[in-house]
Amino acid sequence: MELLFLRDEDMRQAQELLLLACRAFGNVIDPALQEYGLGHAHYRIMQTVALQPGIAVGALLDVLGITKQSMSRTLGELVAHGLLRHETTPQDRRRRCLYLSARGAEIENRLFSLQREVLLRVYRNAGGRAVDGFRRVMRGLIDESTIPGVSTDAFHPPDRSSS
């Protein structure tokens, strides 16, 4: 095991890089979001539902960490635009599970494709060991989280092999 000596400046740099990288990565899809009349909140919901089809509204709240009021408005807009649908479960009519409509899946996949292209370029430039290290750091940050519903154990990416 290699010893790692990190100073506060190193930690501040990591914090700044995470902040700027998240912002830059999100900006990649801004023109497409604008074209569809959507915002980042809409995409976060669509992305989460694409990753976990049938997710319950309560679980979505936990994963995204947003208020009921904010999510309710955004969910309503996605449903009104025909991008998202909800179904009640036969076991509990109060429980609503969320799914992307065909149009919602098409839009989410286009937005994903824009970000995928950036990731492919960056991953290729960084190399396999760097990508592995990046994933370990990201999973470590997630696993350090005490937020309900956020865990790398529950993450199962969808099969996008047809994309």
N, C-alpha and C positions, 0 to 999 in steps of 0.2 A: 504494500500500500504506500502510495506516495504522499508525503507530507505537503500540506498546502498552507502557506502563510498568506493571509489576506488582511490588508489594512482597511480602515474605514473608507479610504479613498477608493479602494477596489470595490467595496460594497456600494458606495454611492454611484460609481460608474455602472455597476450591474443594474442598479435601480433605474438610472437614467436610460440605459440601453433598453431595458424592458419597456419602459414608458414610451420611448420614441419608436421602438420596433412595433409595439401594438398600434400606435397611431399610424405609422406608415403602412402597416399591413392592412389596417381598416380602410385607409384612403384608397387602396387599390380598387376597391369596388364602388367608390363614391359615384362616378359617372353612371354606372349601371343602376345603382340604387335610385339616383335622381330620375333616370329614364322611366323607371317603374313607379315612381312616386312613393318610394319606401325610404326608411331610415335604418340606421344601424340597429335600433331596438327590434325592428321587424325582422331583420336578417338574423339576429341572435336567436330569436324564437324559431324562425324557419330552420336555421342550422341545427338547433338542439332537437327539434322534432324530426329532422332528417336523420340525425344520428341515433335517435331513440323513438322510432315510430310507436305510437300508442302511449306515449308518456302522459301521465295524469297531470292535470293543471297544477295541483299542489306540488308535485315533484318538479315541474318546470319552474315554479316559483323558487324552490330550494336551489336548483341548479343555477339559475340566473341571478338570484339574490336581488330581485327587484320587488317593488311594492305591488300589492294586489291591484291597487288603483291604476298604476302605470301599465301593468301587464293586461289588465282588463281592457283598457282603451286600445292597446296595440293588438291584442288578440281579436277584438271586435273589428278592427280595421282589416286585419288579414282575412277574417271570415267574410266580411262584407265584400272584399275584392275577389273572393272565391279562391284564395290561395291556401286556405287552411280549413279543415273541417273537424268537428268534434263529435264523438259518439259516446253515448252512455254505455256502461257495462251492464250486462244482464244481472250480475250479482248485486250491483249497487247503482240504482238509477241516478244517484246524486254525483257519482264519479264520472267525470268527463275525460276521455282520452283523446289526444290530439294526433292528427295525421295531415300531411301535406296533400293537397289536391294534385291532380296531374299538372296543372299550370303552376302551382306552387313548387312542385318538385322540379319542374323545368327551370324556373327562375332561380331556385336555390342552387341547382346544379351549374347554371351559368355563372353565378356569383362565386361558387366554389372553384370553378374552372379558372377564373381570373386569379384567384389567390393561389391555386395549385401551380400555375405557371411561375409565379414568383418563388414559391417554395422550391420547385424543381431547380430553378436557376441557382438559388442560394445554396441549396443542399449540394448540388453538383460542384459548385465552387469551393464549398467548405470541405467536402470529402466525407467518407463513411465514418471515420472515427469522430469527427466533429458532430455529425448528425446524431450518432449514438450518445455522445456527451450531452448534446442539447436536449435530447429526449429524456435522459436521466435527470437533468436539472429540472425540466418542466414537470416531470412526474413527481420529483421530490417536492417541488413547490405545491403541487396539488395535494400530495399526501400529507403535507404539513398543515393543510387547511383543516379547520374545525367546522366548516360550513356543512350543514346537512345536505346530503345528496351529491356531494362533490368528492369523488374518489376515483383513482385509476382502476380500482378493482371492478367498478361497475361499467367501465368504458368498453364498449364493443363497437368499433367503427363499422358502418354499413358497407356492403359489397358494392363498390362503384366500378367494378371491372368493365361494365358495359359503357362507361363514359369515355 
